[in-house]
Amino acid sequence: MTTRLIKNVPFRYAINAATAAALYIVLMALIDAKILNRYQALMLIPIGFNIILAVSLNLSAGFLGQLPLGHAGFMSVGAYTAALFSMSVNLPTNLELPLALVLGGLTAAVFGVLIGLPALRLKGDYLAILTLGFGEIIRVIILNLKFTGGAYGLKGIGRQTTVTWAYISVLVTLFVLGTLIKSRHGRAILSIREDEIAAEASGIPTTYYKVLAFSVSAAFAGVAGGLYAHYLSILDPSSFGFMKSAEILVIVVLGELGSLFGSVVSATVLTILPELLRGFAEYRMVIYSLLLVAVMIFKPSGLCGRYEFSLGGALDDFFTRLRGRFLKKVIKEAPAEGK
């Protein structure tokens, strides 16, 4: 059993914060030095909101053990709410966008509770079909409302999403979900995934935790939708159909259900891969699909399995190995000194 050398939790958080800040500084330096051109820099934004979509769906699909197929519906609620808010107010960008993202996330969370209460009474395929239906209902409602632009889409949204805001949003999402999973509430959610009957018999309010996980998952999907809306500056209801939900689920499954780190890696790879294959024109989606099939055949546990990267854990391992080598050296030299 490995003994933690860095036991102080605030210190571990400080290390993580410093690393995140250093990574941001490196990214900005690469962009300013033109090592990453404008197109490559802008690609960091869709990577960001795809990471948020993947890790948020992983909360309900991977950690809770349910199978929702309407994640794009919550994304659309957040996208339209954030876009309509920013179009109706005139605030500084540094204040307007975060308020729009928070409002989009809260609205999506409310929809998550309203849909989760009846939907989470079901399991397996029935839950998947019901959530798929709710996602399509949301899309059709948006399609027929005048203030959302209807079938013509919502235009005139300010293009306010930047690499900085995408990066901050990803960090906040990973911090909140990671902290939730490691808390007692997260252990309750995991117990429902392992055996719901046993969890309920142990006194865990399963309905409460299922709705909690579902609403938190929906909230962050709404935040991703807000980033998406202010990145494209136009919203089309057809972008939030079943195929979008399936695309997010593919990212989660490819990274491995129940692994936040796997979702981050998978979202990054699957966002970049279609762009790298653009040179193959009409064959790129065929190649993309074949690569997905190959990964699932030869690496069925996902790209990262259940591995979760922890900077504190990595440092613990490093210092433990360093200490072990030092002790071995001392033990070897001790007899020589005795002679």
C-alpha positions as CSV (number, residue, x, y, z in Angstrom):
1,M,0.0,0.0,0.0
2,T,1.4,3.4,-1.1
3,T,1.7,6.0,1.7
4,R,0.7,9.5,0.7
5,L,3.6,11.8,1.1
6,I,1.5,14.9,0.2
7,K,-1.3,14.5,2.7
8,N,-2.3,18.2,3.0
9,V,-5.5,18.5,0.9
10,P,-5.2,22.3,0.4
11,F,-1.6,21.9,-0.7
12,R,-2.7,19.3,-3.3
13,Y,-5.3,21.7,-4.6
14,A,-2.7,24.4,-4.7
15,I,-0.4,22.1,-6.8
16,N,-3.3,21.4,-9.2
17,A,-4.2,25.1,-9.5
18,A,-0.5,26.0,-10.2
19,T,-0.3,23.3,-12.9
20,A,-3.5,24.4,-14.5
21,A,-2.3,28.0,-14.5
22,A,1.1,26.9,-16.0
23,L,-0.6,25.0,-18.7
24,Y,-2.8,28.0,-19.6
25,I,0.3,30.2,-19.8
26,V,2.0,27.7,-22.1
27,L,-1.0,27.6,-24.4
28,M,-1.2,31.4,-24.6
29,A,2.5,31.6,-25.3
30,L,2.1,29.1,-28.1
31,I,-0.7,31.1,-29.6
32,D,1.1,34.5,-29.2
33,A,4.3,33.1,-30.7
34,K,2.2,31.8,-33.7
35,I,3.3,28.2,-33.1
36,L,-0.4,27.5,-33.0
37,N,-2.0,29.3,-35.9
38,R,-5.5,30.9,-35.6
39,Y,-7.3,27.8,-36.9
40,Q,-5.5,25.5,-34.4
41,A,-6.1,27.9,-31.6
42,L,-9.8,28.1,-32.4
43,M,-10.0,24.3,-32.4
44,L,-9.2,24.4,-28.6
45,I,-12.7,25.8,-28.1
46,P,-14.7,22.9,-29.5
47,I,-12.4,20.6,-27.7
48,G,-13.3,22.4,-24.5
49,F,-17.1,22.2,-24.8
50,N,-16.9,18.6,-26.0
51,I,-14.9,17.7,-22.9
52,I,-17.6,19.4,-20.8
53,L,-20.3,17.5,-22.6
54,A,-18.5,14.2,-22.2
55,V,-17.6,14.4,-18.5
56,S,-21.1,15.7,-17.7
57,L,-22.7,12.7,-19.5
58,N,-20.2,10.4,-17.8
59,L,-21.6,11.5,-14.4
60,S,-25.0,10.0,-15.2
61,A,-24.0,7.2,-17.6
62,G,-20.7,6.1,-16.1
63,F,-20.8,6.9,-12.4
64,L,-24.6,6.7,-11.8
65,G,-24.9,3.7,-14.2
66,Q,-28.0,5.0,-16.1
67,L,-28.2,5.4,-19.9
68,P,-29.7,8.8,-20.9
69,L,-29.9,9.6,-24.6
70,G,-31.2,13.1,-24.5
71,H,-28.0,15.0,-23.5
72,A,-28.2,17.2,-26.6
73,G,-31.6,18.4,-25.4
74,F,-30.0,19.8,-22.3
75,M,-27.3,21.3,-24.4
76,S,-29.9,23.0,-26.6
77,V,-31.7,24.4,-23.5
78,G,-28.5,25.9,-22.2
79,A,-27.5,27.2,-25.7
80,Y,-30.7,29.0,-26.4
81,T,-31.1,30.4,-22.8
82,A,-27.5,31.8,-22.8
83,A,-27.9,33.2,-26.3
84,L,-31.2,34.9,-25.7
85,F,-29.9,36.4,-22.4
86,S,-26.8,37.8,-24.1
87,M,-28.9,39.2,-27.0
88,S,-31.3,40.9,-24.6
89,V,-28.7,42.7,-22.4
90,N,-25.9,45.0,-23.0
91,L,-23.1,44.2,-20.5
92,P,-19.3,44.0,-20.7
93,T,-18.2,40.7,-22.3
94,N,-16.3,39.7,-19.1
95,L,-19.6,39.9,-17.2
96,E,-22.1,39.0,-19.9
97,L,-20.7,35.6,-21.0
98,P,-20.2,34.1,-17.5
99,L,-23.7,35.2,-16.5
100,A,-25.1,33.7,-19.7
101,L,-23.3,30.4,-19.0
102,V,-24.6,30.3,-15.4
103,L,-28.1,31.0,-16.5
104,G,-27.9,28.4,-19.3
105,G,-26.6,25.8,-16.8
106,L,-29.3,26.6,-14.2
107,T,-32.1,26.4,-16.8
108,A,-30.8,23.1,-18.1
109,A,-30.6,21.8,-14.4
110,V,-34.3,22.7,-13.9
111,F,-35.1,20.7,-17.0
112,G,-32.9,17.9,-15.7
113,V,-35.0,17.8,-12.5
114,L,-38.3,17.9,-14.3
115,I,-37.3,15.2,-16.7
116,G,-35.3,13.1,-14.2
117,L,-38.1,12.7,-11.7
118,P,-40.3,10.6,-14.0
119,A,-37.5,9.2,-16.2
120,L,-35.3,7.8,-13.5
121,R,-38.0,5.5,-12.3
122,L,-37.2,3.5,-15.3
123,K,-34.0,1.5,-16.1
124,G,-32.0,0.3,-19.0
125,D,-33.5,0.5,-22.5
126,Y,-36.7,2.1,-21.2
127,L,-34.8,5.0,-19.7
128,A,-32.8,5.4,-22.9
129,I,-36.0,5.6,-25.0
130,L,-37.7,8.0,-22.6
131,T,-34.8,10.4,-22.4
132,L,-34.4,10.2,-26.2
133,G,-38.0,11.2,-26.5
134,F,-37.6,14.1,-24.1
135,G,-34.6,15.3,-26.1
136,E,-36.6,15.2,-29.3
137,I,-39.5,17.0,-27.6
138,I,-37.2,19.9,-26.6
139,R,-35.8,20.1,-30.1
140,V,-39.3,20.2,-31.7
141,I,-40.5,22.8,-29.2
142,I,-37.5,25.0,-30.0
143,L,-38.2,24.5,-33.7
144,N,-41.7,25.9,-33.4
145,L,-41.1,28.9,-31.1
146,K,-40.8,32.3,-32.7
147,F,-38.4,33.9,-30.2
148,T,-35.9,31.0,-30.8
149,G,-35.9,31.7,-34.5
150,G,-37.8,28.6,-35.4
151,A,-36.6,26.5,-38.3
152,Y,-34.5,29.5,-39.5
153,G,-32.3,29.3,-36.4
154,L,-31.2,32.0,-33.9
155,K,-28.8,34.5,-35.5
156,G,-27.0,37.6,-34.3
157,I,-25.4,36.0,-31.2
158,G,-22.2,37.7,-30.1
159,R,-19.1,35.6,-30.7
160,Q,-17.7,35.9,-27.2
161,T,-16.4,32.4,-26.5
162,T,-12.6,32.5,-26.3
163,V,-9.9,30.0,-25.5
164,T,-9.7,31.5,-22.0
165,W,-13.4,31.1,-21.3
166,A,-13.4,27.6,-22.7
167,Y,-10.4,26.7,-20.5
168,I,-11.9,28.1,-17.4
169,S,-15.2,26.3,-18.0
170,V,-13.4,23.0,-18.4
171,L,-11.4,23.5,-15.2
172,V,-14.5,24.4,-13.2
173,T,-16.4,21.4,-14.6
174,L,-13.6,18.9,-13.8
175,F,-13.1,20.4,-10.4
176,V,-16.8,20.2,-9.5
177,L,-17.4,16.8,-10.9
178,G,-14.2,15.4,-9.5
179,T,-14.9,16.8,-6.1
180,L,-18.5,15.5,-6.2
181,I,-17.4,11.9,-7.1
182,K,-14.8,11.8,-4.3
183,S,-17.3,13.1,-1.7
184,R,-19.8,11.0,0.3
185,H,-22.4,12.0,-2.2
186,G,-20.2,10.6,-5.0
187,R,-19.9,7.3,-3.0
188,A,-23.7,7.2,-2.7
189,I,-24.0,7.7,-6.5
190,L,-21.4,4.9,-7.2
191,S,-23.3,2.6,-4.8
192,I,-26.4,3.0,-6.9
193,R,-24.4,2.0,-10.0
194,E,-23.1,-1.1,-8.3
195,D,-26.3,-2.3,-6.7
196,E,-29.3,0.0,-6.4
197,I,-31.4,-2.4,-4.3
198,A,-28.5,-2.9,-1.8
199,A,-27.9,0.9,-1.7
200,E,-31.6,1.6,-1.0
201,A,-31.6,-1.1,1.7
202,S,-28.6,0.6,3.3
203,G,-30.6,3.8,3.8
204,I,-29.3,5.7,0.7
205,P,-32.1,7.9,-0.8
206,T,-31.6,6.6,-4.3
207,T,-34.2,8.8,-6.0
208,Y,-32.6,11.9,-4.5
209,Y,-29.1,11.0,-5.7
210,K,-30.3,9.8,-9.1
211,V,-32.0,13.2,-9.7
212,L,-29.0,15.0,-8.2
213,A,-26.6,13.4,-10.6
214,F,-29.0,13.8,-13.6
215,S,-29.5,17.5,-12.9
216,V,-25.8,18.3,-12.4
217,S,-25.1,16.4,-15.6
218,A,-27.8,18.5,-17.4
219,A,-26.4,21.7,-15.9
220,F,-23.0,21.3,-17.3
221,A,-24.4,20.3,-20.6
222,G,-26.2,23.6,-20.6
223,V,-22.9,25.4,-19.9
224,A,-21.4,23.6,-22.9
225,G,-24.4,24.7,-24.9
226,G,-23.8,28.3,-23.9
227,L,-20.1,28.1,-25.0
228,Y,-21.2,26.5,-28.3
229,A,-23.8,29.2,-29.0
230,H,-21.3,32.0,-28.4
231,Y,-18.7,30.2,-30.5
232,L,-20.8,29.7,-33.7
233,S,-22.9,32.9,-33.2
234,I,-25.8,31.0,-34.8
235,L,-28.0,28.2,-33.5
236,D,-29.8,25.6,-35.6
237,P,-32.3,23.3,-33.9
238,S,-31.3,20.4,-36.2
239,S,-27.8,20.5,-34.5
240,F,-29.3,19.1,-31.3
241,G,-30.9,15.9,-32.6
242,F,-30.4,12.3,-31.7
243,M,-27.1,12.1,-33.6
244,K,-25.6,14.8,-31.3
245,S,-26.6,12.8,-28.2
246,A,-25.1,9.6,-29.8
247,E,-21.9,11.5,-30.7
248,I,-21.5,12.5,-27.0
249,L,-22.2,9.0,-25.9
250,V,-19.6,7.6,-28.3
251,I,-17.0,10.0,-26.7
252,V,-17.9,8.7,-23.2
253,V,-17.8,5.0,-24.2
254,L,-14.6,5.4,-26.1
255,G,-12.9,7.0,-23.1
256,E,-14.5,4.4,-20.7
257,L,-17.6,4.8,-18.6
258,G,-16.7,6.0,-15.1
259,S,-13.4,7.7,-16.1
260,L,-13.2,11.5,-16.2
261,F,-9.7,11.4,-17.5
262,G,-10.8,9.0,-20.2
263,S,-13.5,11.4,-21.3
264,V,-11.0,14.3,-21.5
265,V,-8.7,12.2,-23.7
266,S,-11.5,10.8,-25.8
267,A,-13.1,14.2,-26.4
268,T,-9.8,15.7,-27.4
269,V,-9.0,12.9,-29.8
270,L,-12.4,12.7,-31.4
271,T,-12.6,16.4,-31.9
272,I,-9.2,16.6,-33.6
273,L,-9.4,13.4,-35.6
274,P,-12.1,14.6,-38.2
275,E,-10.1,17.7,-38.8
276,L,-6.9,15.7,-39.4
277,L,-8.8,13.6,-41.9
278,R,-10.2,16.5,-44.0
279,G,-7.5,15.8,-46.6
280,F,-9.3,12.5,-47.4
281,A,-12.5,14.4,-48.5
282,E,-15.5,12.1,-48.8
283,Y,-13.6,9.1,-47.2
284,R,-12.8,10.9,-43.9
285,M,-16.0,9.8,-42.1
286,V,-15.6,6.2,-43.3
287,I,-12.0,6.2,-41.9
288,Y,-13.2,7.9,-38.8
289,S,-15.9,5.2,-38.2
290,L,-13.4,2.4,-38.9
291,L,-11.0,3.8,-36.4
292,L,-13.7,3.9,-33.8
293,V,-14.6,0.3,-34.5
294,A,-11.0,-0.7,-34.4
295,V,-10.5,0.9,-31.0
296,M,-13.6,-0.8,-29.6
297,I,-12.4,-4.2,-30.9
298,F,-8.8,-4.0,-29.7
299,K,-9.3,-1.7,-26.7
300,P,-12.8,-2.6,-25.4
301,S,-12.0,-1.0,-22.0
302,G,-11.7,2.4,-23.6
303,L,-8.7,4.5,-24.3
304,C,-7.8,4.9,-20.7
305,G,-9.8,2.2,-18.9
306,R,-10.7,3.2,-15.4
307,Y,-7.5,5.1,-14.9
308,E,-7.9,8.5,-13.3
309,F,-4.9,10.9,-13.6
310,S,-4.1,12.6,-10.3
311,L,-1.3,15.1,-10.1
312,G,-1.0,14.6,-6.4
313,G,-1.0,10.8,-6.9
314,A,1.7,11.1,-9.6
315,L,3.9,13.2,-7.3
316,D,3.3,10.7,-4.5
317,D,4.5,7.9,-6.8
318,F,7.5,9.9,-7.8
319,F,8.6,10.8,-4.3
320,T,7.9,7.2,-3.1
321,R,10.1,5.8,-5.8
322,L,12.8,8.4,-5.0
323,R,12.7,7.5,-1.3
324,G,12.8,3.8,-2.1
325,R,15.9,4.2,-4.2
326,F,17.5,6.4,-1.5
327,L,16.8,3.8,1.1
328,K,18.2,1.0,-1.0
329,K,21.4,3.0,-1.6
330,V,21.7,3.6,2.2
331,I,21.2,-0.1,3.0
332,K,23.8,-1.2,0.4
333,E,26.3,1.3,1.7
334,A,25.7,0.5,5.4
335,P,27.7,-2.8,5.6
336,A,30.6,-1.2,3.8
337,E,30.8,1.5,6.4
338,G,30.5,-1.1,9.2
339,K,33.6,-2.9,7.9
